[in-house]
Amino acid sequence: MKLYFNPQSRALIAKWMLDECGAQYELAPIDFAKREHKSPEFLQINPAGKLPALVDGETKVFENAAICLYLAEKFPAAKLAPQVGAKERGRYLSLMVYSTSQVEPAMGDKLLKFETPPQRGWTDLETVKDVIERELGDGPYLFGDWFTAADVMIGSMFIYMRTWGGPLGRPKLEAYADRLLARPKVFKLGT
Ligand SMILES: N[C@@H](CCC(=O)N[C@@H](CS)C(=O)NCC(=O)O)C(=O)O
């Protein structure tokens, strides 16, 4: 498997997932300054011209959430996702999609100081924080003691948010981010 990668990008999330899976893979460096992510070759892999992208044989996957869903299924022994038919599966899929359809854009709005009117497909960041606090419950992870790909996706958003936007202002979410950052395979931002 090959992960198209730049350490200054969200490709760190896909790399964390690969490492949690115990996958064998190579990193294919992409130089943003040289606009390698907009080259015709790379657009064949990710038509959006963004990182990350994963190639596994004939299979191409882009978008972090899709990559994490793909890897969780490819490495079932890592137990990073409820199996098809398990009662937790619906909530798991919802949280995976929620991570980039609502948490990521809400975070972007906050960092860029944009309004989030209700006509948009997502809520403002404070509402997202309320949702995730409720979903976490007593934790330690989104599925209790079970660490899943949903923690990789949702947790990464809060780790990025805290790094670029300062304190989250929610002790429960701060503790969640700290807990994830204590995992040996997690990425370290700014290194
Ligand atoms: N929702 C996407 C976000 C991907 C994304 O925005 N990647 C940025 C790097 S953090 C990128 O490649 N930006 C370069 C560009 O758009 O020119 C994902 O999770 O994969």
The ligand as an SDF file (V2000), in Angstrom:
LIG
                    3D

 20 19  0  0  0  0  0  0  0  0999 V2000
  -11.7280   16.2100    3.9700 N   0  0  0  0  0  0  0  0  0  0  0  0
  -10.4440   15.9480    3.3590 C   0  0  0  0  0  0  0  0  0  0  0  0
   -9.5290   17.1290    3.5520 C   0  0  0  0  0  0  0  0  0  0  0  0
   -8.3220   17.0360    2.6410 C   0  0  0  0  0  0  0  0  0  0  0  0
   -7.5370   18.3370    2.5970 C   0  0  0  0  0  0  0  0  0  0  0  0
   -8.1150   19.4450    2.6560 O   0  0  0  0  0  0  0  0  0  0  0  0
   -6.2130   18.2230    2.4710 N   0  0  0  0  0  0  0  0  0  0  0  0
   -5.3690   19.4070    2.3800 C   0  0  0  0  0  0  0  0  0  0  0  0
   -4.1470   19.2280    3.2600 C   0  0  0  0  0  0  0  0  0  0  0  0
   -4.5460   19.2680    4.9740 S   0  0  0  0  0  0  0  0  0  0  0  0
   -4.8230   19.5810    0.9810 C   0  0  0  0  0  0  0  0  0  0  0  0
   -4.4580   18.6230    0.3390 O   0  0  0  0  0  0  0  0  0  0  0  0
   -4.7290   20.8360    0.5490 N   0  0  0  0  0  0  0  0  0  0  0  0
   -4.0750   21.1730   -0.6690 C   0  0  0  0  0  0  0  0  0  0  0  0
   -4.9650   21.8960   -1.6440 C   0  0  0  0  0  0  0  0  0  0  0  0
   -6.1870   21.8210   -1.5230 O   0  0  0  0  0  0  0  0  0  0  0  0
   -4.4090   22.5300   -2.5210 O   0  0  0  0  0  0  0  0  0  0  0  0
   -9.8480   14.6730    3.9830 C   0  0  0  0  0  0  0  0  0  0  0  0
  -10.0910   14.4260    5.1600 O   0  0  0  0  0  0  0  0  0  0  0  0
   -9.1940   13.9030    3.2800 O   0  0  0  0  0  0  0  0  0  0  0  0
  1  2  1  0
  2  3  1  0
  2 18  1  0
  3  4  1  0
  4  5  1  0
  5  6  2  0
  5  7  1  0
  7  8  1  0
  8  9  1  0
  8 11  1  0
  9 10  1  0
 11 12  2  0
 11 13  1  0
 13 14  1  0
 14 15  1  0
 15 16  2  0
 15 17  1  0
 18 19  2  0
 18 20  1  0
M  END
$$$$
